[in-house]
Amino acid sequence: MNHIFFQYLLFFFGYVLLYLSRQSIPIALPLLTDAGHTNHVKLSYFFACFSFFYGVSKFVNGIVMDFKNNPLFMFGLCNVVTGLLTIGIVLSYNNLTLLLSTLILLAWAQGIGWPAITKFMVTNSSISSIASLWGVMSASQQLGSCITLVVLPSIIKMYGAKSAFLYSGLLCLLFGIYIILKAYCKENTNFTTYYKVQKSQIDIKMTSSIWFLCGATFCAYIIKMGIFFWFPIILKDKLQISLVQSSLITGVYDLGGILGTLITGRISDIYFFQNRSLLALLYMLGITFTFIAMNFGQNIILMNLGAILSGFFIFGVQVLTGVIAVNIASQNNVCAIVSLTGLFGYIASAIFSCVLLGVLVTHCGNSIMFSFFSICSVIALVCFSILLSRDLKKTE
């Protein structure tokens, strides 16, 4: 059990560093390329390519992980390659074609991370505790993002935009090497497995429930990645504040996300074991009202409150969509189905969160972002309502 716990810590802190690298892109890349002095549309194409290839990589590597029994090694490899490519941004930013290629490769490398974590969790968790563990692991994303948003602007101010990629890349690289060494040296221990797979095969059965879950994830990720890419820039312009202040508000959003993942996972296991879709529906309702209020907010206090609430709800929903996917997937293709929902999410973010939202903000103003997020919340709410009705029919 101590051996499993130690591996869990490696996955947790490794994913914190992966997010340290990923969150550096929307903060430091505009400064490095001077894209912040042009317009939101041009910058959105870089974000879109990153999101699209990250989603595709996540799905492909989800299929691969269903056949693999070495998630720790694959995760260490993910960190090593991510570290090298993050440092590579500093060497390629003067050539836009080379920079785009580096971002695409970086997105593909990072796509290995969560499928490896999914494989580890479903192999070493019971069905009664998987949501709680999923929530704890998901908190690593917000912790990494929160640390980046609080610390990175000050580092950039003192040492320049290049330092953001150099420091985050070096940390990923070193920790990835450490994980790989531990993966090679780990003891052969027999674990009690949640899914006992005799022979993996590609047999992804797309039921209507999976389609509705993908639709809900599609809308939820538009909000999640829209905030990820645009919050620091939009808040800076909307409230006429500095980059440091806008990043701190976005950090509050991630702090709410940490609370949301931890609390949601536990609540889901204890009180919503049979109908997790109900909890997801309530969360989407909360997100809708939060963004309606933020649309009219013009002061920092209201934005901080809205940021922490939206972070709590949206990352809570992310935990729930992952666990719902585990519950409805066939045992041989758990990683593939979980990653499939992620694929829909990141395709959504590539098209809507990056390009479309960039166009809307440029032509309609900053407030359109909150109205756009409210509409997405309502659509996701409908999808979860359909899933809930089917869960209730099964329990009758």
C-alpha positions as a Markdown table, in Angstrom:
| # | Residue | x | y | z |
|---|---|---|---|---|
| 1 | Met | 0.0 | 0.0 | 0.0 |
| 2 | Asn | 2.9 | 2.4 | 0.7 |
| 3 | His | 4.3 | 1.5 | -2.7 |
| 4 | Ile | 1.0 | 2.5 | -4.4 |
| 5 | Phe | 0.8 | 5.7 | -2.3 |
| 6 | Phe | 4.3 | 6.7 | -3.4 |
| 7 | Gln | 3.5 | 6.2 | -7.0 |
| 8 | Tyr | 0.3 | 8.2 | -6.5 |
| 9 | Leu | 2.5 | 11.1 | -5.2 |
| 10 | Leu | 4.8 | 10.8 | -8.3 |
| 11 | Phe | 1.7 | 11.1 | -10.6 |
| 12 | Phe | 0.3 | 14.0 | -8.6 |
| 13 | Phe | 3.5 | 16.2 | -8.5 |
| 14 | Gly | 4.4 | 15.2 | -12.0 |
| 15 | Tyr | 1.1 | 16.6 | -13.2 |
| 16 | Val | 1.6 | 19.7 | -11.2 |
| 17 | Leu | 4.7 | 20.3 | -13.2 |
| 18 | Leu | 3.0 | 19.5 | -16.5 |
| 19 | Tyr | 0.4 | 22.2 | -15.8 |
| 20 | Leu | 3.3 | 24.6 | -14.8 |
| 21 | Ser | 4.5 | 24.1 | -18.4 |
| 22 | Arg | 1.1 | 24.4 | -19.9 |
| 23 | Gln | 0.0 | 27.5 | -18.0 |
| 24 | Ser | 3.1 | 29.3 | -19.1 |
| 25 | Ile | 1.8 | 29.4 | -22.7 |
| 26 | Pro | -1.1 | 31.9 | -22.3 |
| 27 | Ile | 0.8 | 34.1 | -19.9 |
| 28 | Ala | 4.3 | 34.2 | -21.4 |
| 29 | Leu | 3.8 | 33.4 | -25.1 |
| 30 | Pro | 2.0 | 36.7 | -25.9 |
| 31 | Leu | 5.0 | 38.6 | -24.3 |
| 32 | Leu | 7.6 | 36.5 | -26.1 |
| 33 | Thr | 6.1 | 36.9 | -29.5 |
| 34 | Asp | 4.6 | 40.4 | -29.0 |
| 35 | Ala | 1.2 | 38.9 | -30.0 |
| 36 | Gly | -0.3 | 40.9 | -27.2 |
| 37 | His | 0.3 | 44.0 | -29.2 |
| 38 | Thr | -1.7 | 42.8 | -32.3 |
| 39 | Asn | -5.1 | 41.2 | -31.6 |
| 40 | His | -6.8 | 38.3 | -29.9 |
| 41 | Val | -7.5 | 36.5 | -33.2 |
| 42 | Lys | -3.9 | 35.9 | -34.2 |
| 43 | Leu | -3.0 | 34.6 | -30.8 |
| 44 | Ser | -6.0 | 32.3 | -30.8 |
| 45 | Tyr | -4.6 | 30.2 | -33.7 |
| 46 | Phe | -1.6 | 29.1 | -31.5 |
| 47 | Phe | -4.0 | 28.2 | -28.7 |
| 48 | Ala | -6.3 | 26.3 | -31.0 |
| 49 | Cys | -3.5 | 24.2 | -32.5 |
| 50 | Phe | -2.3 | 23.3 | -29.0 |
| 51 | Ser | -5.8 | 22.3 | -27.8 |
| 52 | Phe | -6.6 | 20.3 | -30.9 |
| 53 | Phe | -3.5 | 18.2 | -30.9 |
| 54 | Tyr | -3.6 | 17.8 | -27.2 |
| 55 | Gly | -7.1 | 16.3 | -27.5 |
| 56 | Val | -6.1 | 14.0 | -30.3 |
| 57 | Ser | -3.0 | 12.9 | -28.4 |
| 58 | Lys | -5.1 | 12.3 | -25.3 |
| 59 | Phe | -7.5 | 10.0 | -27.2 |
| 60 | Val | -4.7 | 8.1 | -29.1 |
| 61 | Asn | -2.7 | 7.6 | -26.0 |
| 62 | Gly | -5.8 | 6.5 | -24.1 |
| 63 | Ile | -6.2 | 3.6 | -26.6 |
| 64 | Val | -2.5 | 2.9 | -26.2 |
| 65 | Met | -2.7 | 2.8 | -22.4 |
| 66 | Asp | -5.5 | 0.2 | -22.5 |
| 67 | Phe | -2.8 | -2.1 | -23.9 |
| 68 | Lys | 0.1 | -1.0 | -21.6 |
| 69 | Asn | 0.8 | -2.0 | -18.0 |
| 70 | Asn | 3.5 | 0.5 | -17.4 |
| 71 | Pro | 1.7 | 3.9 | -16.7 |
| 72 | Leu | 4.5 | 5.2 | -14.4 |
| 73 | Phe | 7.2 | 4.9 | -17.1 |
| 74 | Met | 4.9 | 6.4 | -19.8 |
| 75 | Phe | 4.1 | 9.3 | -17.4 |
| 76 | Gly | 7.8 | 9.9 | -16.7 |
| 77 | Leu | 8.5 | 9.9 | -20.5 |
| 78 | Cys | 5.7 | 12.5 | -20.8 |
| 79 | Asn | 7.4 | 14.8 | -18.3 |
| 80 | Val | 10.8 | 14.4 | -20.0 |
| 81 | Val | 9.6 | 15.2 | -23.5 |
| 82 | Thr | 7.4 | 18.1 | -22.2 |
| 83 | Gly | 10.4 | 19.6 | -20.4 |
| 84 | Leu | 12.6 | 19.5 | -23.5 |
| 85 | Leu | 9.9 | 21.0 | -25.7 |
| 86 | Thr | 9.0 | 23.7 | -23.2 |
| 87 | Ile | 12.7 | 24.8 | -23.2 |
| 88 | Gly | 12.5 | 24.5 | -27.0 |
| 89 | Ile | 10.0 | 27.3 | -27.1 |
| 90 | Val | 12.7 | 29.7 | -26.1 |
| 91 | Leu | 14.8 | 28.6 | -29.1 |
| 92 | Ser | 12.0 | 28.7 | -31.7 |
| 93 | Tyr | 9.9 | 31.8 | -30.9 |
| 94 | Asn | 11.5 | 33.9 | -33.5 |
| 95 | Asn | 10.3 | 31.6 | -36.3 |
| 96 | Leu | 6.5 | 31.3 | -36.2 |
| 97 | Thr | 6.5 | 28.0 | -38.2 |
| 98 | Leu | 9.0 | 26.5 | -35.9 |
| 99 | Leu | 7.2 | 27.8 | -32.9 |
| 100 | Leu | 3.9 | 26.3 | -34.1 |
| 101 | Ser | 5.6 | 22.9 | -34.7 |
| 102 | Thr | 7.1 | 23.0 | -31.2 |
| 103 | Leu | 3.7 | 23.8 | -29.6 |
| 104 | Ile | 2.1 | 20.9 | -31.6 |
| 105 | Leu | 4.7 | 18.4 | -30.4 |
| 106 | Leu | 4.4 | 19.8 | -26.8 |
| 107 | Ala | 0.6 | 19.3 | -26.9 |
| 108 | Trp | 1.1 | 15.7 | -28.1 |
| 109 | Ala | 3.7 | 14.9 | -25.4 |
| 110 | Gln | 1.4 | 16.4 | -22.7 |
| 111 | Gly | -1.5 | 14.2 | -24.0 |
| 112 | Ile | 0.3 | 11.1 | -22.6 |
| 113 | Gly | -0.1 | 12.4 | -19.0 |
| 114 | Trp | -3.8 | 11.9 | -18.1 |
| 115 | Pro | -4.3 | 8.5 | -19.9 |
| 116 | Ala | -1.4 | 7.2 | -17.8 |
| 117 | Ile | -3.0 | 8.5 | -14.6 |
| 118 | Thr | -6.3 | 7.0 | -15.6 |
| 119 | Lys | -4.7 | 3.6 | -16.1 |
| 120 | Phe | -3.1 | 3.8 | -12.7 |
| 121 | Met | -6.3 | 4.9 | -10.9 |
| 122 | Val | -8.7 | 2.4 | -12.4 |
| 123 | Thr | -6.1 | -0.4 | -11.8 |
| 124 | Asn | -5.5 | 0.5 | -8.1 |
| 125 | Ser | -8.9 | 1.9 | -7.0 |
| 126 | Ser | -12.2 | 0.5 | -5.9 |
| 127 | Ile | -15.4 | 1.7 | -7.4 |
| 128 | Ser | -16.5 | 3.1 | -4.0 |
| 129 | Ser | -13.5 | 5.4 | -3.8 |
| 130 | Ile | -12.5 | 6.2 | -7.4 |
| 131 | Ala | -14.3 | 9.6 | -7.5 |
| 132 | Ser | -12.5 | 10.8 | -4.3 |
| 133 | Leu | -9.1 | 9.7 | -5.7 |
| 134 | Trp | -10.0 | 11.2 | -9.1 |
| 135 | Gly | -10.8 | 14.5 | -7.3 |
| 136 | Val | -7.5 | 14.5 | -5.5 |
| 137 | Met | -5.5 | 13.8 | -8.7 |
| 138 | Ser | -7.5 | 16.4 | -10.6 |
| 139 | Ala | -6.5 | 18.9 | -7.9 |
| 140 | Ser | -2.9 | 18.7 | -9.2 |
| 141 | Gln | -4.1 | 20.6 | -12.3 |
| 142 | Gln | -5.4 | 23.5 | -10.4 |
| 143 | Leu | -2.4 | 23.5 | -8.0 |
| 144 | Gly | 0.0 | 23.7 | -10.9 |
| 145 | Ser | -2.0 | 26.3 | -12.6 |
| 146 | Cys | -2.5 | 28.3 | -9.4 |
| 147 | Ile | 1.3 | 28.3 | -8.6 |
| 148 | Thr | 2.1 | 29.4 | -12.1 |
| 149 | Leu | -0.4 | 32.3 | -12.1 |
| 150 | Val | 0.8 | 33.5 | -8.7 |
| 151 | Val | 4.5 | 33.1 | -9.2 |
| 152 | Leu | 5.1 | 33.4 | -12.9 |
| 153 | Pro | 4.2 | 37.1 | -13.5 |
| 154 | Ser | 6.8 | 38.2 | -10.9 |
| 155 | Ile | 9.5 | 35.9 | -12.4 |
| 156 | Ile | 8.7 | 37.3 | -15.9 |
| 157 | Lys | 8.9 | 40.9 | -14.5 |
| 158 | Met | 12.3 | 40.2 | -13.0 |
| 159 | Tyr | 13.9 | 37.9 | -15.6 |
| 160 | Gly | 11.9 | 38.2 | -18.8 |
| 161 | Ala | 9.4 | 36.0 | -20.6 |
| 162 | Lys | 12.0 | 33.4 | -21.6 |
| 163 | Ser | 12.5 | 32.5 | -17.9 |
| 164 | Ala | 8.9 | 31.2 | -17.7 |
| 165 | Phe | 9.6 | 28.4 | -20.2 |
| 166 | Leu | 13.2 | 27.7 | -19.0 |
| 167 | Tyr | 12.3 | 27.2 | -15.4 |
| 168 | Ser | 9.1 | 25.2 | -16.0 |
| 169 | Gly | 10.8 | 23.1 | -18.7 |
| 170 | Leu | 13.8 | 22.3 | -16.5 |
| 171 | Leu | 11.6 | 21.2 | -13.6 |
| 172 | Cys | 9.5 | 18.9 | -15.8 |
| 173 | Leu | 12.7 | 17.4 | -17.4 |
| 174 | Leu | 14.4 | 16.6 | -14.1 |
| 175 | Phe | 11.3 | 15.2 | -12.4 |
| 176 | Gly | 10.5 | 13.1 | -15.5 |
| 177 | Ile | 14.0 | 11.5 | -15.3 |
| 178 | Tyr | 13.4 | 10.8 | -11.7 |
| 179 | Ile | 10.0 | 9.1 | -12.4 |
| 180 | Ile | 11.6 | 7.0 | -15.2 |
| 181 | Leu | 14.3 | 5.8 | -12.8 |
| 182 | Lys | 11.7 | 4.9 | -10.2 |
| 183 | Ala | 9.6 | 3.1 | -12.8 |
| 184 | Tyr | 12.6 | 0.9 | -13.7 |
| 185 | Cys | 13.5 | 0.3 | -10.1 |
| 186 | Lys | 10.0 | -0.3 | -8.6 |
| 187 | Glu | 9.3 | -3.6 | -6.9 |
| 188 | Asn | 7.1 | -6.2 | -8.6 |
| 189 | Thr | 4.0 | -5.9 | -6.4 |
| 190 | Asn | 0.7 | -7.7 | -6.9 |
| 191 | Phe | -2.1 | -5.1 | -6.7 |
| 192 | Thr | -5.8 | -5.6 | -6.2 |
| 193 | Thr | -7.2 | -4.4 | -9.5 |
| 194 | Tyr | -10.5 | -2.6 | -10.2 |
| 195 | Tyr | -10.6 | -3.8 | -13.8 |
| 196 | Lys | -9.1 | -7.2 | -14.4 |
| 197 | Val | -8.5 | -7.2 | -18.1 |
| 198 | Gln | -7.4 | -10.5 | -19.7 |
| 199 | Lys | -6.9 | -9.2 | -23.2 |
| 200 | Ser | -7.3 | -5.6 | -24.4 |
| 201 | Gln | -8.8 | -4.9 | -27.7 |
| 202 | Ile | -10.1 | -1.9 | -29.6 |
| 203 | Asp | -13.8 | -2.3 | -29.2 |
| 204 | Ile | -15.2 | 1.1 | -28.4 |
| 205 | Lys | -19.0 | 0.8 | -28.2 |
| 206 | Met | -20.5 | 4.3 | -28.7 |
| 207 | Thr | -23.8 | 4.1 | -26.8 |
| 208 | Ser | -26.1 | 7.1 | -26.7 |
| 209 | Ser | -25.1 | 7.7 | -23.1 |
| 210 | Ile | -21.5 | 8.2 | -24.2 |
| 211 | Trp | -22.6 | 10.6 | -26.9 |
| 212 | Phe | -24.5 | 12.8 | -24.4 |
| 213 | Leu | -21.6 | 12.6 | -22.0 |
| 214 | Cys | -19.3 | 13.8 | -24.8 |
| 215 | Gly | -21.7 | 16.6 | -25.6 |
| 216 | Ala | -21.7 | 17.7 | -21.9 |
| 217 | Thr | -17.9 | 17.5 | -21.8 |
| 218 | Phe | -17.7 | 19.5 | -25.1 |
| 219 | Cys | -19.6 | 22.4 | -23.5 |
| 220 | Ala | -17.8 | 22.2 | -20.2 |
| 221 | Tyr | -14.4 | 22.3 | -21.8 |
| 222 | Ile | -15.3 | 25.4 | -23.8 |
| 223 | Ile | -15.7 | 27.1 | -20.5 |
| 224 | Lys | -12.7 | 25.5 | -18.8 |
| 225 | Met | -10.2 | 26.2 | -21.6 |
| 226 | Gly | -11.8 | 29.5 | -22.5 |
| 227 | Ile | -10.9 | 30.6 | -18.9 |
| 228 | Phe | -7.5 | 29.0 | -19.1 |
| 229 | Phe | -6.5 | 30.9 | -22.3 |
| 230 | Trp | -8.4 | 34.2 | -22.0 |
| 231 | Phe | -9.0 | 35.1 | -18.4 |
| 232 | Pro | -5.6 | 36.8 | -17.7 |
| 233 | Ile | -6.0 | 38.9 | -20.9 |
| 234 | Ile | -9.8 | 39.6 | -20.7 |
| 235 | Leu | -9.7 | 40.6 | -17.0 |
| 236 | Lys | -6.7 | 42.9 | -17.7 |
| 237 | Asp | -8.6 | 44.7 | -20.4 |
| 238 | Lys | -12.1 | 44.6 | -18.8 |
| 239 | Leu | -11.0 | 45.9 | -15.3 |
| 240 | Gln | -8.1 | 48.0 | -16.5 |
| 241 | Ile | -5.7 | 46.2 | -14.2 |
| 242 | Ser | -2.1 | 44.9 | -14.5 |
| 243 | Leu | -1.1 | 41.5 | -15.7 |
| 244 | Val | -0.1 | 40.5 | -12.2 |
| 245 | Gln | -3.5 | 41.4 | -10.8 |
| 246 | Ser | -5.4 | 39.6 | -13.6 |
| 247 | Ser | -3.2 | 36.5 | -13.1 |
| 248 | Leu | -4.0 | 36.6 | -9.3 |
| 249 | Ile | -7.7 | 36.6 | -10.0 |
| 250 | Thr | -7.2 | 33.6 | -12.4 |
| 251 | Gly | -5.2 | 32.0 | -9.6 |
| 252 | Val | -8.3 | 32.4 | -7.3 |
| 253 | Tyr | -10.3 | 30.5 | -10.0 |
| 254 | Asp | -7.8 | 27.7 | -9.7 |
| 255 | Leu | -8.0 | 27.8 | -6.0 |
| 256 | Gly | -11.7 | 27.3 | -6.3 |
| 257 | Gly | -11.0 | 24.4 | -8.7 |
| 258 | Ile | -8.8 | 22.7 | -6.0 |
| 259 | Leu | -11.7 | 22.9 | -3.6 |
| 260 | Gly | -14.1 | 21.8 | -6.2 |
| 261 | Thr | -12.2 | 18.7 | -7.2 |
| 262 | Leu | -11.5 | 17.6 | -3.6 |
| 263 | Ile | -15.0 | 18.2 | -2.3 |
| 264 | Thr | -16.9 | 16.9 | -5.4 |
| 265 | Gly | -15.1 | 13.6 | -5.5 |
| 266 | Arg | -15.9 | 12.9 | -1.9 |
| 267 | Ile | -19.5 | 14.0 | -2.1 |
| 268 | Ser | -20.0 | 12.0 | -5.3 |
| 269 | Asp | -18.7 | 8.8 | -3.6 |
| 270 | Ile | -20.8 | 9.2 | -0.5 |
| 271 | Tyr | -24.1 | 10.8 | -1.6 |
| 272 | Phe | -24.4 | 10.5 | -5.4 |
| 273 | Phe | -23.0 | 7.0 | -6.0 |
| 274 | Gln | -25.9 | 5.9 | -8.1 |
| 275 | Asn | -26.7 | 9.2 | -9.9 |
| 276 | Arg | -23.5 | 11.3 | -10.4 |
| 277 | Ser | -25.3 | 13.0 | -13.3 |
| 278 | Leu | -27.6 | 14.8 | -10.8 |
| 279 | Leu | -24.6 | 16.4 | -9.0 |
| 280 | Ala | -23.2 | 17.4 | -12.4 |
| 281 | Leu | -26.5 | 19.0 | -13.4 |
| 282 | Leu | -26.6 | 21.0 | -10.2 |
| 283 | Tyr | -23.1 | 22.2 | -10.8 |
| 284 | Met | -23.9 | 23.3 | -14.3 |
| 285 | Leu | -26.8 | 25.3 | -12.9 |
| 286 | Gly | -24.5 | 27.0 | -10.5 |
| 287 | Ile | -22.0 | 27.8 | -13.3 |
| 288 | Thr | -24.8 | 29.4 | -15.4 |
| 289 | Phe | -25.9 | 31.8 | -12.6 |
| 290 | Thr | -22.2 | 32.6 | -11.8 |
| 291 | Phe | -21.4 | 33.8 | -15.3 |
| 292 | Ile | -24.6 | 35.7 | -15.6 |
| 293 | Ala | -23.5 | 37.7 | -12.5 |
| 294 | Met | -19.9 | 38.1 | -13.7 |
| 295 | Asn | -21.2 | 39.5 | -17.0 |
| 296 | Phe | -22.4 | 42.6 | -15.1 |
| 297 | Gly | -19.5 | 42.7 | -12.7 |
| 298 | Gln | -17.1 | 45.7 | -13.0 |
| 299 | Asn | -15.1 | 45.4 | -9.8 |
| 300 | Ile | -12.3 | 43.2 | -8.6 |
| 301 | Ile | -14.2 | 41.8 | -5.5 |
| 302 | Leu | -17.1 | 40.5 | -7.6 |
| 303 | Met | -14.7 | 39.0 | -10.2 |
| 304 | Asn | -12.7 | 37.2 | -7.4 |
| 305 | Leu | -15.9 | 35.8 | -6.0 |
| 306 | Gly | -17.1 | 34.7 | -9.5 |
| 307 | Ala | -13.7 | 33.2 | -10.3 |
| 308 | Ile | -13.6 | 31.0 | -7.2 |
| 309 | Leu | -17.2 | 29.8 | -7.7 |
| 310 | Ser | -16.8 | 29.1 | -11.4 |
| 311 | Gly | -13.5 | 27.2 | -10.6 |
| 312 | Phe | -15.3 | 25.2 | -8.0 |
| 313 | Phe | -18.2 | 24.2 | -10.3 |
| 314 | Ile | -16.3 | 23.7 | -13.6 |
| 315 | Phe | -13.5 | 21.5 | -12.1 |
| 316 | Gly | -16.1 | 19.6 | -10.1 |
| 317 | Val | -17.9 | 18.8 | -13.3 |
| 318 | Gln | -14.6 | 17.7 | -14.9 |
| 319 | Val | -14.2 | 15.1 | -12.1 |
| 320 | Leu | -17.8 | 13.9 | -12.5 |
| 321 | Thr | -17.5 | 13.5 | -16.3 |
| 322 | Gly | -14.4 | 11.4 | -15.9 |
| 323 | Val | -16.0 | 9.1 | -13.3 |
| 324 | Ile | -19.2 | 8.8 | -15.3 |
| 325 | Ala | -17.1 | 7.8 | -18.3 |
| 326 | Val | -15.4 | 5.1 | -16.2 |
| 327 | Asn | -18.8 | 3.8 | -15.0 |
| 328 | Ile | -20.3 | 3.5 | -18.5 |
| 329 | Ala | -17.2 | 2.2 | -20.3 |
| 330 | Ser | -16.5 | -1.4 | -21.1 |
| 331 | Gln | -13.8 | -2.8 | -19.0 |
| 332 | Asn | -11.3 | -3.3 | -21.8 |
| 333 | Asn | -11.5 | 0.3 | -23.0 |
| 334 | Val | -11.7 | 2.5 | -19.9 |
| 335 | Cys | -8.8 | 4.7 | -20.8 |
| 336 | Ala | -10.0 | 5.0 | -24.4 |
| 337 | Ile | -13.5 | 6.1 | -23.4 |
| 338 | Val | -12.3 | 8.6 | -20.8 |
| 339 | Ser | -9.9 | 10.0 | -23.3 |
| 340 | Leu | -12.6 | 10.1 | -25.9 |
| 341 | Thr | -14.6 | 12.5 | -23.8 |
| 342 | Gly | -11.4 | 14.6 | -23.4 |
| 343 | Leu | -11.0 | 14.6 | -27.2 |
| 344 | Phe | -14.5 | 16.1 | -27.6 |
| 345 | Gly | -13.6 | 18.6 | -24.9 |
| 346 | Tyr | -10.3 | 19.8 | -26.5 |
| 347 | Ile | -11.8 | 19.9 | -30.0 |
| 348 | Ala | -14.4 | 22.2 | -28.5 |
| 349 | Ser | -11.7 | 24.3 | -26.9 |
| 350 | Ala | -9.7 | 24.5 | -30.1 |
| 351 | Ile | -12.7 | 25.7 | -32.2 |
| 352 | Phe | -14.8 | 27.6 | -29.7 |
| 353 | Ser | -12.6 | 28.6 | -26.7 |
| 354 | Cys | -9.7 | 29.7 | -28.9 |
| 355 | Val | -10.7 | 30.8 | -32.4 |
| 356 | Leu | -14.4 | 31.6 | -32.0 |
| 357 | Leu | -14.1 | 33.3 | -28.6 |
| 358 | Gly | -11.1 | 35.3 | -29.9 |
| 359 | Val | -13.2 | 36.6 | -32.8 |
| 360 | Leu | -16.2 | 37.3 | -30.6 |
| 361 | Val | -14.1 | 39.2 | -28.0 |
| 362 | Thr | -12.4 | 41.2 | -30.8 |
| 363 | His | -15.6 | 42.3 | -32.4 |
| 364 | Cys | -18.1 | 42.3 | -29.6 |
| 365 | Gly | -16.1 | 43.2 | -26.5 |
| 366 | Asn | -14.9 | 41.4 | -23.4 |
| 367 | Ser | -18.3 | 40.9 | -21.8 |
| 368 | Ile | -19.3 | 38.5 | -24.6 |
| 369 | Met | -17.1 | 35.8 | -23.0 |
| 370 | Phe | -19.4 | 35.5 | -19.9 |
| 371 | Ser | -22.6 | 35.4 | -22.0 |
| 372 | Phe | -21.0 | 32.7 | -24.3 |
| 373 | Phe | -20.1 | 30.6 | -21.2 |
| 374 | Ser | -23.6 | 30.9 | -19.9 |
| 375 | Ile | -25.1 | 29.5 | -23.1 |
| 376 | Cys | -22.6 | 26.6 | -23.0 |
| 377 | Ser | -23.6 | 25.9 | -19.4 |
| 378 | Val | -27.3 | 25.6 | -20.3 |
| 379 | Ile | -26.5 | 23.1 | -23.2 |
| 380 | Ala | -24.4 | 20.9 | -20.9 |
| 381 | Leu | -27.2 | 21.1 | -18.3 |
| 382 | Val | -29.6 | 19.6 | -20.9 |
| 383 | Cys | -27.1 | 16.7 | -21.6 |
| 384 | Phe | -26.7 | 15.9 | -17.9 |
| 385 | Ser | -30.5 | 16.0 | -17.5 |
| 386 | Ile | -30.9 | 13.3 | -20.2 |
| 387 | Leu | -28.2 | 11.2 | -18.5 |
| 388 | Leu | -29.9 | 11.6 | -15.2 |
| 389 | Ser | -33.2 | 10.5 | -16.5 |
| 390 | Arg | -31.6 | 7.3 | -17.8 |
| 391 | Asp | -29.9 | 6.7 | -14.5 |
| 392 | Leu | -33.2 | 7.0 | -12.7 |
| 393 | Lys | -34.8 | 4.5 | -15.1 |
| 394 | Lys | -32.1 | 2.0 | -14.4 |
| 395 | Thr | -32.6 | 2.2 | -10.6 |
| 396 | Glu | -36.4 | 1.7 | -10.9 |
